[in-house]
Amino acid sequence: MNALQEIANMMNEAEKKAFISYLSKKNKRKDTGNIELFNFIKTDDIKYKKNILEDKKNTNAYHALRKRLYDNMLNFMANRSFENDTSQENTVLRLIVVSRLFFEHKLTKTAFKCLIKAEEIAMNIEHFNLLNEIYLTQIQYAHFNLSQPIEKTIQKFKANKKQLEYEEQLNLGYAVLRRELAAIYHEGRIVDFQALIKNTIETHGISLRQGLTFKSLYQILFIANEYASINNNYSLIEPFVVKSYQFISKKADLADRHLYYHIYILYFIANFYFRNGQFTESLNYLNLMFTELQKQSGKYYQRFCLRYFLLLAFNENYIGHPQKAIEIAKKSLSINKKADPNDSNDIRLMLIVFYLQQNTGHNAIKEMAKLNHTDSWYEKKMGMDWTIKKCLVEILLHSQQENTELAISRIKSFKRRYKKYLLTVKEERVVHYLMYVEQYVMKPEVIQTQKFQKIIEDFIITAQNGPKDVLIMSFLSWLIAKVRRKTIYETTLNLLTTYST
């Protein structure tokens, strides 16, 4: 899909009509062709493209037309966004701009009133960058207001400057760490992430004792959450979670002004409790998250709803409501077809695991067939860790369905592609786990021998004594269920009960 189509797909019908009207007003000639080209993009009319190229007899003219249309689309979307943006941030920007216009026309009282109003809003949303602009403007035109001591404004400017500098340092550190995380997930880069966090914090002078804002807390929790995910150990970040709870409890009055970050913070906390097997606590925060999703006319509902449903279904499944969990997952996929593909893939993989636990392999195979891209594609789009989990689930599914040849083929492919990487990142237990699965697939009767049973039991005990993670326990449950001749779901719940005590 090219850039023109991507932008056109962003527009709703009203915006498309408005854009055509925008082009009509700009066009000085009737043969411009930009409206026809835009209609072609909307309908993907191949005949039109062929005709326009034949009429022009010059592909350069066609591409020049595309370039002009692209520029017009950018200008239209930029203006449209600014006009329709009713956020408090945009309100402050407008007040700053209009105050400067008033100063130029010597309307000083009105100008200062605009800045006072802008300052009040910017302080409420903790927007230090905008406050910086407000104070600089007040200082610049302070000679128009001799009754107001300039020292007071300068003092506020300096105090805000410290907050702004801290936010900037945190933004830099956050950007560096997110970039490294992207390389870890999508390129399989080997990084000592713990050392990287420590070095980044020291290099950029980041202090967790500094006054937090909703945005800075989101950034810290994002990194902490990803760090726990890489290590498959969510107990590592408990101090961050405790601090987060204390923070949002004290700043409940500001939560609605920072709704986006507030929703994310609640999601991170709910995820932390889920991965640690504390399902009641996780559901409590999910309830809070759902309440926030309804606010501001559901402004962020589409952005976060699949993440909410993912955690909700996971929790329901592991507290003993598997059918309810399956229904939540199926419904969320059916009613959110235009959602972020990454979120949809997460839910589909979860649904496959649920079907596997309930021994309804035919349903699981149907869902797995929808994850039809290559491993390389999923590594780039979903990350290395997700792709490894997906491959393991696929192996277990083929084994469960007694598709021995397919299972063995996927095991060989998995070892060729991921064994070296897993050993490098010190995830030997995944390699050992796959070895035991392979032994079972190659020779199912091995499960009946005391020697193999003891190996598996010892492996499970060692795994339980290591980093705690509900999803890891789910993989282990499949293997131990074979040894104990129990259902996968029953074994999973029993193993989680032991794991949480």
N, C-alpha and C positions, 0 to 999 in steps of 0.2 A: 504494500500500500504506500503511495507517495504522499508527500507533505500536503498537497492540495486536498486529496481525499481525506486525510486524517483530520484536517481542520474542518472540512465540510461535514464530516461525521460528528464533530463536536456540536454543531449547530442544531437547534430544534427547528421545527417548521416555521415558527414566528421569526426566528433569527434569519433563516434562509430568505424569507420574503423581504425582511428589512434590508438584507444585504443586496438583493436585486434592486430594491428601490434606491439604495445608496449608490450602486453602480449607474443606474439610470440618470441620477442627478449629476454625477461626475462626467458622464459621457458627453462629449461635444460633437461627436459624429455618430451617425446611425450604424455605420459598418464596423464599429469597434470590435465586436465579436466576443467581448468578455462575458456578457450574460449568457450567450449560447454555450460558451465553454463551461461556465459554471453549471448550467443545466445538464450538460454532458457528464460532468463529474458526479452530479447527484444521481443520474440514471445509469451511468456507466455505459452510455450508448456508443458501441464500437463503430457503427456505421457513420456516426457524426464525425468521429476522429478521422476516419478514412476520407470522408468528403471534404473536411476542412483542410486536410493536407493536400488533397488533389486540387482544391480551389486555390489555395495559396501558392502551390507549386514551389513551396519553399519551407522546409522544416524549420529553418532559423526563425522565420516569422511566427510560426506556431509556438516555438519555445519562448520567444520574446513575449508573446501574448500570455503564456502561462506564467512568466515571471511577473508581468504587470498585475495579473489577477492575484498572484500570491501576495504581492506587496499590498494590494487593496484589501485582501482578506485580513492581513496582519493589522493594518490600520483600523479596519472596521471592528475587529475583535477587541483591540486595545481600547478604543473609544467606548465600545459597548460595555466592556468590563468596568471601566471607570464610571460610566453613567449609572450602571445598575448596582454598583457596590455601595451598600448602605452600612458597611461595617464602621465601627468606632474609629478604627485606624484611618479609614478614608475620610471620615468626618474631620478628624484632626488635621489631616493634610489640606483639606479644603479651607479650614479656618486659618491655617498658617499662610496659605497662598493669598487668601482674600485680605488678611491683615496687612500683608506687604503692599498690596494694591492700595489699601486705605492710607497707609503711611505715605506712599508716593503722592497721593492727592490731599495730603495734610488733614485727613480725617483721623486724628491721633486718638481721641477718646474711644471711638468705635474700634479702631485697630487694636488698642490694648485690651478692650473688652473681649475681642475675638481670641486673643492670646491667652487670657485668663480662662476662658471657657475651654480652649484647646488643652491647656495645662491640666485642668481638672479631669478631662476625659483621658488624657495620656497617662496620668498618674493612676487612674483607676484600672487601666489595662496594662500597667507596668511596662510601657513602651519607652525605654530609655533613649532610643535613637531620636524619636519624635520630640521628647522632652528637651534633648540637646538642641534641636533646631529652634524650639520655642524660646529657650533661655538665650540663645545667641541672637535671636531676633529682638527680644526684649532689651538686651544689652546694647545692640546696634542702634536702637532708637530711644535709648534711655534719656537722651538730651531733650526729648519731647515731653518728659514726665518728671520734672524736678521734685515733685512731692513724694515720689517713691524712691527710697534709698537704693542706689545701685549696688551697694555692698551686699544687700539681702539677696538680690538676684544672682550676683556673682557666687555667693555662698551656695545657693541652690544648684547653680551650674556646676560647681566643683564636686559637690556631693553626688550629683547625677552622673558626672563624668566617671567617677570611680565605679559606679554600677555598670555604666556602659562599657568601660574597659574590661570589667570582669566578664560581662556577657559576650564581648567580642572574643576574648581568650577562650571562653567555653565553646563558642561557635567554631573557632579554629580547631580546637581539640576534637570536638564532635565530628567535624568534617574529615579530619585525618583518620580517626578511628572508623568512621563509616566506610571510608574508601578502602581501608585494610580489610574490613569485614566483607566488603563486596569481592575483594580479591580472594579471600579465604573461601567464601561460599561458591563463587562462580568460576574461579580459576584453580581451586585446590592449592592455593599458595600456603606454604608451611610457615607459620608465624607463631612465636611465643607471645600470645595475645596478652597474657598477664603482664609480661615485661613491657609490652608495647603500651598498655594502659598506664603503667607506672611512669614510663618515660614521657608519655604525652602530657600527663598531669604536671610533671616537674618542668617540662620544657615551656608549657604555656601558662604556668603559674596558676593552675586551677586548684581552688580550695573548696572542699565539700562543706566547710564550716561557714562559707560565705552565705549571705542571705539568699535563699532560694526563691525562684519565681516558678510559675507553672511551666514555662518554656524550658528553663534550665533543669527542672526536675524531670521533665519528659526526656531531655537529652541524656541525662545521667542514667535514668531507668532504661532507656533504649540500649545503651552500651552494656549496662549490667545484665539485662535480659539476654542479649546476644552472647555475652561472655559465658553466662550459665548454660546457654544452649550448646555452645561449642564444647564445653566441658561436661555436658550432660549431668550437671550438678547444680540444682537450683537453690540448695541450702547455702551456697556461697554468697548469695546476694540478699540474704535475709536482713542485714542491717539497712540496706537501701529501702527495702519494702517497709520496714518499721518507721524509718524516717519519712517516707512518702505518706504513710497513714497519718502521722503526726502533723505533717505539713498541710494536707488537704482538710484535716479536721479544724485547724486553726484559721484557715482561709476560705471557709465555706461561702462567705459573703462575696468573694471574688470569682468563684468557680464559673458562674455563668458568663463572665466576661472573657474567660479563657476556656471556652467549652471544648474546642478541638483538643487542646493539651490535657484537659481534665478527663475526657473520654479515654484518651490514650493511656493516661496514668492508671485509671481504673482497670483497663484491659491488662496492662502489665502486671498489676497486683493480682488480679484474678488468675492470670496465667501462672504466676509464681505459686500460688496456693494449689492450683490444679496439679502442676508438675510434681509438687511435693506430696500429693495424695491427700491434701486437706480440702476435700470437696465441698463441705458446708461453707467454709470461709470463701472459697472460690465463687460459689453460687451467690453468696451475699454481695460480693463486689460486682458480679454480673448483673444482679438486680439493680444496683446503683447505676451501672453503665447503661442499662436499658432505659432507665428513667432519663438519663442525660441525652440519650439518642432521640427522645421525643421533643426535646426543647428546641426553641427557635424554629418552629414549624418543621421539625425533622431535618434540619439543614445538613447534618452529618450522618443521617441514617444510612444512606446508600454506601457511604464511604466505609462504615464500620460494621454494618449488619452481618456480613458473612463471618467476620472474626468473632462477633458475639455468638452467632449460631454454632460456630465451630467449638468454642469452649463450652457452650451450653450442652451440646450433644455429647461431648466428651464426658462432662461431669455426670450427666444423666446415665450414660452407659456404665460408668464405674461405681455408681451408687445402687445399681441393680435394676435399672429401667432400660434394658437394651432396645426394646421395640420403640419406645418413645424417642430414644436417641436416633434410631434409624429414620423415623418419620421426620424428625427435625432436620436431619441432614438432607433427606430427599426433597423436602419442601423448600428448603433454602436454595437448593440447586435449581429447582423448577421455576421459582418466582424471581430469581436474580440472575437471569441469563446474560445480562450485560455487565455483570460485576467484574472486578479485577480477576483476571485468569489465575493469578497466583493464589488468591483466596479460594477460588472454585476448585483448583487442583488440591489444595489442602483438605477441603471438605470431601472431595471424591476419594482421596486416599484413605481418609478416616472411615468413610462409608464401607470401603472394601475391607478394612480391618474388622469392622463390626460384623459384616457378613461372614467373614472368615471365622470369627469367634462363635457365631451362631451356626456354623457348618452349613451355610447356604451358599455353597460354592458357585452355583449357576448364576446367582445374582452378582456375586463378586467378579466373576469372569466378564459379565456384561459391562460392569463399571470399569474394570481394568482395560477393556478394549477401547474405552474412550480416552485413556491416557496413552495415545498412540504415537507420540513423538519419540525420537531416539534418545538414548541416555545422554548423548552430547548436548542435545537441545535442552533437556531438562536441567543439566548442569549449569547451562548459561542462564536459563530463565528462573529456575527454582533454587539453584544452589547445589553444591556437592552433597551436603548432609541429607537434604530432602531426597535427592536422586538415589542415594545409597539405601535409604529407608524404603523407597518405592521398589527398588530391585529386590530387596529382601522379602518384602510382602509378596511380590510376584512369584518368587521362588517357593515360599510357603504355600501359596495358593495352588501352584502346579503340583506340589507334593501332596497337598490335601486332596486334590482331584485325581490323584494317581496318574498324572501326566508325566511319567517318569522321564521320558526323553527330553521334554521341554524343560523340566526342572533341572536336569543335569546340564543341558545346554546353557541355561541362564546362570548356573553356578560357575561353570567354566568361564563364561563371559565376565561374570562379576569378579572372579579372581584375577583374570588378566587385566581388568581395568582398574580395580580398586585395592587389591591386596597390598601393593607397595605403598600406596597413599595411606592406608589405614595403619600400617606398621610405622610409617614415618610420623604420624600424628599420635602415636602411642595408643591406638585403639585395637590392641591385640585381641581383646575379648570378642570383637565382631568377627575377626578371622577365625578364632576358636569356635565361636557359635556356628559359623557357616560350615566349618569342618564337621561338627557333630550332625548338622542337618544333612550334609552330603552323605555321611555314613548311613544315616537312616534312609535316605532316598535310594542309595545304591543297594542297600540290604535291609529292608524293613524289619526282618526278624531279629536284627541286632538289639532292638529295643527290649527284647525279652531277656537278654543276658544280664546277669547281676553286675558284671564288670562295667558294662555300658551305663546301666542304671546308676551305679555309684559315681561314675564320672560326671554324669549329668547333674545328680544331686549336689555333688561337691562344687560344680561349676555355678549352680544356682546360688548356693550359700555364699560363695566368693563374690558373686555379682551383687547380692543383697547387702553385703558388707561394704561395697564400694559406693560411688556416687549414686544418690537416689533420684530416680526419674520414673514416673508412671509409664511413659511410653516404652522405656527399656524393659520394664517389667512385663509389658504386654508381649514383646517378642519372646522373652524367656518363657512365658506361660505356654506358648505353643509347643515348645520342646518338652517341658516338664509334664504337660498333659498327655503326651505320648507315652512317657515313662510310667506315669501313674494311672494310665488308662481312664482318664476322666475327660469331661468335655472341656474345650478350651476356655469357654466363658467362666465356668465354675472354677477352674484352676486359676484363672486370672484374678477373680475376686478374692479367692483364698490367699493367693500370693500377695495381693495388695494389702490384705488385712494383716498378714505377717510383717510386711514391709513397713507399714505405718506404725507398728507398735514398738 
